[in-house]
Amino acid sequence: MQNQKSAIVFDEERASTYDKRAAKLAPLRDTLHLLTRLILSDLSADARILCVGVGTGLELIYLAQEFPQWQFTAVEPASAMLDTCRQKAEESGVASRCIWHEGYLDSLPASESFDAATSFLVSHFFMQQEERRKFFSQIASRLRPHGYLISADLASDMSTSAYQSLREMWARMLKYAEYSDEEVETFLNAQGRDAAVIPPHEVGAIIASSGFEPPVLFLQTLVIHAWYAKRTGA
């Protein structure tokens, strides 16, 4: 599935500052990375990992450093983001274990099945549920039976007072990270318009209908939720 908007939004300027600007929020990211590491810790020493929408590659580099024999395939449509990921991987000494694919899953060459896939803050850009289901199905088709998916996305019931409270905390978080008032407003307005923010149980149902066992919700940081699931054995 393709999402041209992501390739346009993450231009060279934003790619070069993306990690620096989010540095004050690193504890949230680090928690996700640590839990991902623990979930995948039963994989073989030479596991193959597919990173979908890898962005600047922080989860790839973290996992590559934790598991020094794992092999990674990084998929990213935005060339500036993928270039930043490749540069960071080279600086970290893990680039030799990486394959880089500028594009989408449907153009990724066929290969041996992967043991796990990560997809962080990607699937919510598919506004239609059927497109989102096809996206997860494409990931499932790349995994071995019982291979892991770890997915993190925006999710909430936007009709509830709880969401409104979380929205206020989201604004407070962005201001703490020194985003401008205009940028904060842009981020908030994107929820539900440019990113499909739907209740967590609906996201879980989409994943489960895409070739995976029922997913486990293992983390929530404000509106971001993270799940892990195993591909069905079929």
C-alpha positions as CSV (number, residue, x, y, z in Angstrom):
1,M,0.0,0.0,0.0
2,Q,1.2,3.5,-0.8
3,N,0.9,6.7,1.1
4,Q,2.4,9.5,-0.9
5,K,1.8,12.1,1.8
6,S,4.4,10.6,4.1
7,A,7.1,10.9,1.5
8,I,6.3,14.5,0.9
9,V,6.0,15.6,4.5
10,F,9.3,14.1,5.7
11,D,11.5,16.3,3.5
12,E,15.3,16.8,3.9
13,E,15.0,19.7,6.4
14,R,12.5,17.8,8.7
15,A,14.4,14.6,8.4
16,S,17.6,16.2,9.6
17,T,16.0,17.7,12.7
18,Y,13.4,15.0,13.5
19,D,15.3,13.2,16.3
20,K,16.8,16.3,17.8
21,R,13.4,18.0,18.2
22,A,11.9,14.9,19.8
23,A,14.9,14.5,22.2
24,K,13.0,15.8,25.2
25,L,10.4,13.1,24.7
26,A,13.0,10.3,24.5
27,P,11.7,8.5,27.7
28,L,8.5,7.7,25.8
29,R,10.3,6.3,22.8
30,D,12.8,4.4,25.0
31,T,10.0,2.6,26.8
32,L,8.6,1.4,23.5
33,H,12.0,0.3,22.4
34,L,12.7,-1.6,25.6
35,L,9.4,-3.4,25.6
36,T,9.9,-4.3,21.9
37,R,13.3,-5.8,22.8
38,L,11.7,-7.9,25.5
39,I,8.9,-9.1,23.3
40,L,11.3,-10.2,20.5
41,S,14.0,-11.6,22.9
42,D,12.9,-15.2,22.1
43,L,13.9,-14.9,18.4
44,S,16.9,-16.8,17.1
45,A,20.3,-15.2,17.2
46,D,20.3,-14.6,13.4
47,A,16.7,-13.3,13.1
48,R,15.6,-11.3,10.2
49,I,13.6,-8.1,11.0
50,L,11.5,-6.0,8.7
51,C,11.2,-2.3,9.7
52,V,8.2,-0.8,7.9
53,G,8.2,3.0,7.6
54,V,11.5,3.0,9.4
55,G,11.9,6.8,9.4
56,T,15.3,7.8,10.9
57,G,15.8,4.3,12.1
58,L,16.0,4.7,15.9
59,E,14.3,1.3,16.6
60,L,16.4,-0.4,14.0
61,I,19.6,0.9,15.5
62,Y,18.5,0.1,19.1
63,L,17.6,-3.5,18.2
64,A,20.8,-4.0,16.0
65,Q,22.9,-2.9,19.0
66,E,21.0,-5.2,21.4
67,F,21.2,-8.2,19.0
68,P,24.5,-8.1,17.1
69,Q,23.7,-10.9,14.6
70,W,20.2,-9.8,13.6
71,Q,19.7,-8.7,10.0
72,F,17.4,-5.8,9.1
73,T,15.4,-4.6,6.0
74,A,14.5,-1.0,6.3
75,V,11.5,0.2,4.2
76,E,10.8,3.9,3.9
77,P,9.3,6.0,1.1
78,A,10.8,9.3,2.1
79,S,14.3,9.4,0.7
80,A,15.5,12.1,3.2
81,M,14.4,9.9,6.1
82,L,16.0,6.8,4.7
83,D,19.2,8.7,4.1
84,T,19.2,9.8,7.7
85,C,18.6,6.3,8.8
86,R,21.4,4.9,6.7
87,Q,23.8,7.6,8.0
88,K,22.9,6.8,11.6
89,A,23.3,3.1,11.0
90,E,26.8,3.7,9.5
91,E,27.8,5.8,12.5
92,S,26.5,3.1,14.8
93,G,28.4,0.4,13.0
94,V,25.3,-1.7,12.1
95,A,24.9,-0.7,8.4
96,S,26.5,-3.9,7.2
97,R,23.5,-5.9,8.5
98,C,20.9,-3.7,6.8
99,I,19.2,-3.7,3.5
100,W,17.7,-0.4,2.4
101,H,14.5,-0.1,0.4
102,E,13.2,3.3,-0.7
103,G,9.6,2.7,-1.4
104,Y,6.6,0.7,-0.1
105,L,6.0,-2.9,0.8
106,D,4.4,-3.7,-2.5
107,S,7.7,-2.8,-4.3
108,L,9.9,-4.7,-1.8
109,P,11.6,-7.6,-3.7
110,A,10.5,-11.1,-2.5
111,S,12.9,-12.7,0.0
112,E,13.0,-15.2,2.7
113,S,10.3,-14.7,5.3
114,F,11.0,-12.4,8.2
115,D,10.9,-13.4,11.9
116,A,9.4,-10.1,13.0
117,A,8.3,-6.7,11.7
118,T,8.0,-3.3,13.3
119,S,5.7,-0.5,12.2
120,F,5.8,2.6,14.4
121,L,3.4,5.5,13.7
122,V,2.7,4.3,10.2
123,S,-0.7,2.6,9.8
124,H,-2.8,5.5,11.2
125,F,-1.9,7.4,8.0
126,F,-4.3,5.0,6.1
127,M,-7.6,6.8,6.6
128,Q,-9.8,4.0,5.3
129,Q,-10.0,0.8,7.4
130,E,-9.7,-1.4,4.3
131,E,-6.5,0.2,3.2
132,R,-5.2,-0.3,6.8
133,R,-6.2,-3.9,6.7
134,K,-4.4,-4.4,3.4
135,F,-1.3,-2.8,4.9
136,F,-1.2,-5.2,7.8
137,S,-1.9,-8.1,5.4
138,Q,1.1,-7.2,3.4
139,I,3.2,-7.3,6.5
140,A,1.7,-10.7,7.4
141,S,2.6,-12.1,4.0
142,R,6.2,-11.2,4.6
143,L,6.4,-13.0,8.0
144,R,7.0,-16.6,8.8
145,P,4.1,-18.4,10.6
146,H,4.0,-17.1,14.2
147,G,6.3,-14.3,13.3
148,Y,5.9,-11.1,15.3
149,L,4.3,-7.8,14.4
150,I,4.9,-4.9,16.7
151,S,2.8,-1.8,15.8
152,A,2.4,1.5,17.5
153,D,-0.1,4.1,16.3
154,L,-2.4,6.9,17.4
155,A,-5.6,5.5,18.8
156,S,-8.5,6.9,20.9
157,D,-12.2,7.3,20.9
158,M,-12.4,11.0,19.7
159,S,-16.0,11.3,20.9
160,T,-15.2,10.9,24.6
161,S,-14.2,13.3,27.3
162,A,-11.2,11.1,28.0
163,Y,-9.8,11.9,24.5
164,Q,-10.3,15.6,25.1
165,S,-8.3,15.3,28.2
166,L,-5.5,13.3,26.5
167,R,-5.6,15.9,23.7
168,E,-4.8,18.6,26.2
169,M,-2.0,16.5,27.6
170,W,-0.7,16.0,24.1
171,A,-0.6,19.8,23.6
172,R,1.2,20.1,26.9
173,M,3.7,17.5,25.8
174,L,4.5,19.2,22.6
175,K,5.0,22.5,24.3
176,Y,7.3,20.9,26.8
177,A,9.3,19.6,23.7
178,E,9.5,23.3,22.6
179,Y,7.2,23.0,19.5
180,S,5.7,26.4,18.6
181,D,2.1,27.2,19.2
182,E,1.5,26.9,15.4
183,E,3.1,23.5,15.3
184,V,1.1,22.3,18.3
185,E,-2.1,23.4,16.6
186,T,-1.1,21.6,13.4
187,F,-0.4,18.4,15.2
188,L,-3.7,18.5,17.1
189,N,-5.7,19.3,14.0
190,A,-4.1,16.4,12.1
191,Q,-5.7,13.9,14.5
192,G,-8.7,12.5,12.8
193,R,-8.1,14.5,9.6
194,D,-4.7,13.3,8.4
195,A,-4.3,10.4,10.8
196,A,-7.0,7.9,11.5
197,V,-7.6,8.1,15.2
198,I,-10.0,5.3,16.1
199,P,-10.6,3.4,19.3
200,P,-7.9,1.0,20.3
201,H,-10.2,-2.1,20.1
202,E,-11.0,-1.2,16.5
203,V,-7.3,-1.1,15.6
204,G,-6.8,-4.4,17.3
205,A,-9.7,-5.9,15.3
206,I,-8.1,-4.7,12.1
207,I,-4.8,-6.3,12.9
208,A,-6.6,-9.6,13.9
209,S,-8.4,-9.6,10.6
210,S,-5.2,-9.2,8.6
211,G,-3.6,-12.6,9.2
212,F,-2.6,-12.2,12.8
213,E,-3.7,-13.7,16.1
214,P,-5.6,-11.3,18.4
215,P,-3.1,-8.6,19.3
216,V,-1.9,-7.7,22.8
217,L,-2.1,-4.1,23.8
218,F,1.2,-3.7,25.7
219,L,1.7,0.1,26.0
220,Q,-0.1,3.4,26.0
221,T,1.6,6.8,26.1
222,L,-1.2,9.4,25.9
223,V,-2.8,8.8,22.5
224,I,-0.1,6.4,21.2
225,H,-0.9,2.7,21.7
226,A,1.3,-0.2,20.9
227,W,0.4,-3.8,20.2
228,Y,2.2,-7.1,19.5
229,A,0.7,-10.0,17.6
230,K,1.9,-13.2,16.0
231,R,1.1,-14.2,12.4
232,T,-1.4,-17.0,12.2
233,G,0.1,-20.5,11.6
234,A,-1.7,-20.9,8.3
